[in-house]
Amino acid sequence: MPLRIPLLILSAILLTPMLASKPAFAEDGLALLQRIAQGSRQLTYSGVFVYRSGARVDTSRIAHSFSDGVEVERIEALDGSPREVLRADSEVKCFFPEERLLIVERLSRQRGFPALLPAGLGSLPEHYAIQGGSSGRIAGVSSRAVLLKPRDEWRYGHEFWMDAGSGLLLKATLLGANGEALESFAFTHVKIGGPLEQGALKPGYDLERVRVQQTRTTDLRPEDLGWTFRTQLPGFRKVAAMRREAGAANSESLHVVFSDGLATISVFIEPGGAVGERETTATLGPVNVYRRQIDEHRVVVMGEVPAIAVRRIGEGLERRRK
């Protein structure tokens, strides 16, 4: 999605026995994470946030509503090329004014802002040491920190700051092996609670004046995927497998998602590429990307995890034998 919402994750910190022997910290941290996961989906709020990755800095405006169990949010880029994302529950619309292009996709699984929110909390203490941190202020709001340190080399660390009152996530930082910030987002201004300003959720486009591109997504059962992953990462499980098609003239591609409840790895499989092409690994900001060719198919594995993680997933991929 061209308007990139921070996902946040990366590298290896070996924990000392002292940290591993204090489950009370994990319990407290899990409770805070649960408040974050619920608050950022079940609150009405608006504000401006800044995303940083290396030398790149993007500023966006967000408005999010929750009413009668229905989520609606609109995110608008405030610098660079104009772009807008509008999500109503599982339908996502991305608008690019300069191209007058509207891309529409309906997802079977909701993935709201911020995309880094924990999807499954129960097993996180097995793979992260979770600690409730200090208190402070973010965007003028009293906040509390939660720190997650990875227990192995397959994932990165995180620091989350939440509104102490509502649980809304106000700041998140992806931490490298030496504690350095690889990526972050933070609100610079936020209003928690309604009502939203008039027109805050109104699309900035006229359907009669744009070119609409529908992306069709179909969920797949594991036995229908046609591919096998021979190697697994500790704590990561397959959470989604789908067939995607963008426009009638485009070839279908497969998209498989693995997650440990916080970090995610995406695998894309599509026809094309040159047989015998060399395997490559690249780093794009906090994202590591592994590419390889399997017969007539191009495989791309990417995620905000260490390079060894995407390589292990990619090297273990093979066609299922009939």
Buried (B, 14 or more C-beta within 10 A) or exposed (E): EEBBBBBBBBBBBEBEEEBEEEEEBBEBBBEBBEBBBBBBBBBBBBBBBBBBBEEEEBEBBBBBBBEEEEBBBBBBBEEEEBBBBBBBEBEBBBBBBEEEBBBBBEBEEEBBBBBBBBBEBEEBBEBBBBBBBEEBEBBEBEBBBBBBBBBBBBBBBBBBBBBBEBBBBBBBBBBBBEEEBBBBBBBEEBBBEEEBEEEBBEBEBEEEEBEEBEBBBEEBEEEEBEBEBEEEBEBBEBBBBBBBBBEEEEEEBBBBBBBBBBBBBBBBBBEEBEEEEEEEBEEEBBBBBBBBBBEEBBBBBBBBBBBBBBBBBBBEBEEEEE
